[in-house]
């Protein structure tokens, strides 16, 4: 008799623990979004409650959605835009440096041509 009541009590305890545990788990993405100051906190919270009725099928997507945003860098696209801008600036600097080097090479080629003409003239004078 005692074991029957004990088993019944244990069954209720396990059932209530699982019930409240599942409810607590569904709220984790909302807590993450609240901690990160996510702009879609309310939508994540509502979707978390909806995920209870879909047996938490959408819950992993809510977790991803909640963790994508960070207050210090937003969605992460601004950082990519800044990197692209710095790369474009560096590319422009390289192109201007390339033009400078090409002009200097052309100048050196002219000087080498002039020097080689002078050397040929000197060799012809020595041969005569």
Rosetta constraint file for C-alpha pairs under 8 A:
AtomPair CA 1 CA 5 HARMONIC 6.64 0.50
AtomPair CA 2 CA 6 HARMONIC 6.09 0.50
AtomPair CA 3 CA 7 HARMONIC 5.90 0.50
AtomPair CA 4 CA 8 HARMONIC 6.14 0.50
AtomPair CA 5 CA 9 HARMONIC 6.02 0.50
AtomPair CA 6 CA 10 HARMONIC 6.04 0.50
AtomPair CA 7 CA 11 HARMONIC 5.99 0.50
AtomPair CA 8 CA 12 HARMONIC 6.29 0.50
AtomPair CA 9 CA 13 HARMONIC 6.08 0.50
AtomPair CA 10 CA 14 HARMONIC 6.06 0.50
AtomPair CA 11 CA 15 HARMONIC 6.02 0.50
AtomPair CA 12 CA 16 HARMONIC 6.02 0.50
AtomPair CA 13 CA 17 HARMONIC 6.02 0.50
AtomPair CA 14 CA 18 HARMONIC 6.07 0.50
AtomPair CA 15 CA 19 HARMONIC 6.08 0.50
AtomPair CA 16 CA 20 HARMONIC 6.08 0.50
AtomPair CA 17 CA 21 HARMONIC 5.74 0.50
AtomPair CA 18 CA 22 HARMONIC 6.01 0.50
AtomPair CA 19 CA 23 HARMONIC 6.44 0.50
AtomPair CA 20 CA 24 HARMONIC 6.04 0.50
AtomPair CA 21 CA 25 HARMONIC 6.07 0.50
AtomPair CA 22 CA 26 HARMONIC 6.22 0.50
AtomPair CA 23 CA 27 HARMONIC 6.82 0.50
AtomPair CA 23 CA 52 HARMONIC 7.65 0.50
AtomPair CA 24 CA 28 HARMONIC 7.12 0.50
AtomPair CA 26 CA 48 HARMONIC 5.59 0.50
AtomPair CA 26 CA 49 HARMONIC 7.00 0.50
AtomPair CA 26 CA 51 HARMONIC 7.37 0.50
AtomPair CA 26 CA 52 HARMONIC 7.00 0.50
AtomPair CA 26 CA 56 HARMONIC 7.50 0.50
AtomPair CA 26 CA 59 HARMONIC 7.10 0.50
AtomPair CA 27 CA 31 HARMONIC 6.33 0.50
AtomPair CA 27 CA 45 HARMONIC 7.05 0.50
AtomPair CA 27 CA 48 HARMONIC 6.30 0.50
AtomPair CA 27 CA 49 HARMONIC 7.93 0.50
AtomPair CA 28 CA 32 HARMONIC 6.24 0.50
AtomPair CA 28 CA 63 HARMONIC 7.66 0.50
AtomPair CA 29 CA 33 HARMONIC 6.15 0.50
AtomPair CA 29 CA 44 HARMONIC 6.98 0.50
AtomPair CA 29 CA 45 HARMONIC 7.60 0.50
AtomPair CA 29 CA 48 HARMONIC 7.43 0.50
AtomPair CA 29 CA 59 HARMONIC 7.98 0.50
AtomPair CA 29 CA 62 HARMONIC 5.99 0.50
AtomPair CA 29 CA 63 HARMONIC 4.87 0.50
AtomPair CA 29 CA 66 HARMONIC 5.63 0.50
AtomPair CA 29 CA 67 HARMONIC 7.87 0.50
AtomPair CA 30 CA 34 HARMONIC 6.04 0.50
AtomPair CA 30 CA 41 HARMONIC 6.33 0.50
AtomPair CA 30 CA 42 HARMONIC 7.98 0.50
AtomPair CA 30 CA 44 HARMONIC 5.78 0.50
AtomPair CA 30 CA 45 HARMONIC 5.15 0.50
AtomPair CA 30 CA 48 HARMONIC 7.36 0.50
AtomPair CA 30 CA 66 HARMONIC 7.09 0.50
AtomPair CA 31 CA 35 HARMONIC 6.08 0.50
AtomPair CA 32 CA 36 HARMONIC 6.19 0.50
AtomPair CA 32 CA 66 HARMONIC 6.10 0.50
AtomPair CA 32 CA 67 HARMONIC 6.85 0.50
AtomPair CA 33 CA 37 HARMONIC 5.95 0.50
AtomPair CA 33 CA 38 HARMONIC 4.87 0.50
AtomPair CA 33 CA 40 HARMONIC 7.68 0.50
AtomPair CA 33 CA 41 HARMONIC 5.65 0.50
AtomPair CA 33 CA 44 HARMONIC 7.64 0.50
AtomPair CA 33 CA 66 HARMONIC 4.93 0.50
AtomPair CA 33 CA 67 HARMONIC 6.99 0.50
AtomPair CA 33 CA 69 HARMONIC 7.93 0.50
AtomPair CA 34 CA 38 HARMONIC 6.17 0.50
AtomPair CA 34 CA 41 HARMONIC 6.21 0.50
AtomPair CA 36 CA 69 HARMONIC 7.09 0.50
AtomPair CA 36 CA 70 HARMONIC 5.58 0.50
AtomPair CA 36 CA 71 HARMONIC 6.00 0.50
AtomPair CA 37 CA 41 HARMONIC 7.64 0.50
AtomPair CA 37 CA 70 HARMONIC 7.43 0.50
AtomPair CA 37 CA 71 HARMONIC 6.23 0.50
AtomPair CA 38 CA 66 HARMONIC 7.11 0.50
AtomPair CA 38 CA 69 HARMONIC 6.18 0.50
AtomPair CA 38 CA 70 HARMONIC 7.12 0.50
AtomPair CA 38 CA 71 HARMONIC 7.23 0.50
AtomPair CA 40 CA 44 HARMONIC 6.24 0.50
AtomPair CA 41 CA 45 HARMONIC 6.15 0.50
AtomPair CA 42 CA 46 HARMONIC 6.19 0.50
AtomPair CA 43 CA 47 HARMONIC 5.99 0.50
AtomPair CA 44 CA 48 HARMONIC 6.00 0.50
AtomPair CA 44 CA 62 HARMONIC 6.44 0.50
AtomPair CA 44 CA 65 HARMONIC 7.92 0.50
AtomPair CA 44 CA 66 HARMONIC 7.23 0.50
AtomPair CA 45 CA 49 HARMONIC 6.56 0.50
AtomPair CA 46 CA 50 HARMONIC 6.27 0.50
AtomPair CA 47 CA 51 HARMONIC 6.02 0.50
AtomPair CA 47 CA 62 HARMONIC 7.41 0.50
AtomPair CA 48 CA 52 HARMONIC 6.79 0.50
AtomPair CA 48 CA 59 HARMONIC 6.62 0.50
AtomPair CA 48 CA 62 HARMONIC 7.14 0.50
AtomPair CA 49 CA 53 HARMONIC 7.32 0.50
AtomPair CA 50 CA 54 HARMONIC 6.60 0.50
AtomPair CA 51 CA 55 HARMONIC 6.04 0.50
AtomPair CA 51 CA 56 HARMONIC 4.53 0.50
AtomPair CA 51 CA 57 HARMONIC 6.38 0.50
AtomPair CA 51 CA 58 HARMONIC 5.73 0.50
AtomPair CA 51 CA 59 HARMONIC 5.97 0.50
AtomPair CA 52 CA 56 HARMONIC 5.47 0.50
AtomPair CA 54 CA 58 HARMONIC 7.36 0.50
AtomPair CA 56 CA 60 HARMONIC 7.86 0.50
AtomPair CA 58 CA 62 HARMONIC 6.45 0.50
AtomPair CA 59 CA 63 HARMONIC 6.32 0.50
AtomPair CA 60 CA 64 HARMONIC 6.34 0.50
AtomPair CA 61 CA 65 HARMONIC 6.04 0.50
AtomPair CA 62 CA 66 HARMONIC 5.99 0.50
AtomPair CA 63 CA 67 HARMONIC 6.21 0.50
AtomPair CA 64 CA 68 HARMONIC 6.10 0.50
AtomPair CA 65 CA 69 HARMONIC 7.50 0.50
AtomPair CA 68 CA 75 HARMONIC 6.25 0.50
AtomPair CA 69 CA 73 HARMONIC 7.72 0.50
AtomPair CA 69 CA 74 HARMONIC 5.42 0.50
AtomPair CA 69 CA 75 HARMONIC 4.89 0.50
AtomPair CA 69 CA 76 HARMONIC 7.66 0.50
AtomPair CA 70 CA 74 HARMONIC 5.04 0.50
AtomPair CA 70 CA 75 HARMONIC 6.63 0.50
AtomPair CA 73 CA 78 HARMONIC 7.31 0.50
AtomPair CA 73 CA 79 HARMONIC 7.28 0.50
AtomPair CA 74 CA 78 HARMONIC 7.58 0.50
AtomPair CA 76 CA 80 HARMONIC 6.94 0.50
AtomPair CA 77 CA 81 HARMONIC 6.31 0.50
AtomPair CA 78 CA 82 HARMONIC 6.18 0.50
AtomPair CA 79 CA 83 HARMONIC 6.20 0.50
AtomPair CA 80 CA 84 HARMONIC 6.15 0.50
AtomPair CA 81 CA 85 HARMONIC 6.21 0.50
AtomPair CA 82 CA 86 HARMONIC 6.25 0.50
AtomPair CA 83 CA 87 HARMONIC 6.10 0.50
AtomPair CA 84 CA 88 HARMONIC 6.15 0.50
AtomPair CA 85 CA 89 HARMONIC 6.24 0.50
AtomPair CA 86 CA 90 HARMONIC 6.14 0.50
AtomPair CA 87 CA 91 HARMONIC 6.04 0.50
AtomPair CA 88 CA 92 HARMONIC 6.20 0.50
AtomPair CA 89 CA 93 HARMONIC 6.24 0.50
AtomPair CA 90 CA 94 HARMONIC 6.13 0.50
AtomPair CA 91 CA 95 HARMONIC 6.18 0.50
AtomPair CA 92 CA 96 HARMONIC 6.23 0.50
AtomPair CA 93 CA 97 HARMONIC 6.08 0.50
AtomPair CA 94 CA 98 HARMONIC 5.94 0.50
AtomPair CA 95 CA 99 HARMONIC 6.27 0.50
AtomPair CA 96 CA 100 HARMONIC 6.29 0.50
AtomPair CA 97 CA 101 HARMONIC 6.14 0.50
AtomPair CA 98 CA 102 HARMONIC 6.07 0.50
AtomPair CA 99 CA 103 HARMONIC 6.22 0.50
AtomPair CA 100 CA 104 HARMONIC 6.22 0.50
AtomPair CA 101 CA 105 HARMONIC 6.06 0.50
AtomPair CA 102 CA 106 HARMONIC 6.22 0.50
AtomPair CA 103 CA 107 HARMONIC 6.22 0.50
AtomPair CA 104 CA 108 HARMONIC 6.16 0.50
AtomPair CA 105 CA 109 HARMONIC 6.13 0.50
AtomPair CA 106 CA 110 HARMONIC 6.36 0.50
AtomPair CA 107 CA 111 HARMONIC 6.33 0.50
AtomPair CA 108 CA 112 HARMONIC 6.08 0.50
AtomPair CA 109 CA 113 HARMONIC 6.12 0.50
AtomPair CA 110 CA 114 HARMONIC 6.22 0.50
AtomPair CA 111 CA 115 HARMONIC 6.09 0.50
AtomPair CA 112 CA 116 HARMONIC 5.96 0.50
AtomPair CA 113 CA 117 HARMONIC 6.24 0.50
AtomPair CA 114 CA 118 HARMONIC 6.35 0.50
AtomPair CA 115 CA 119 HARMONIC 6.15 0.50
AtomPair CA 116 CA 120 HARMONIC 6.17 0.50
AtomPair CA 117 CA 121 HARMONIC 6.18 0.50
AtomPair CA 118 CA 122 HARMONIC 6.14 0.50
AtomPair CA 119 CA 123 HARMONIC 6.14 0.50
AtomPair CA 120 CA 124 HARMONIC 6.15 0.50
AtomPair CA 121 CA 125 HARMONIC 6.22 0.50
AtomPair CA 122 CA 126 HARMONIC 6.21 0.50
AtomPair CA 123 CA 127 HARMONIC 6.17 0.50
AtomPair CA 124 CA 128 HARMONIC 6.34 0.50
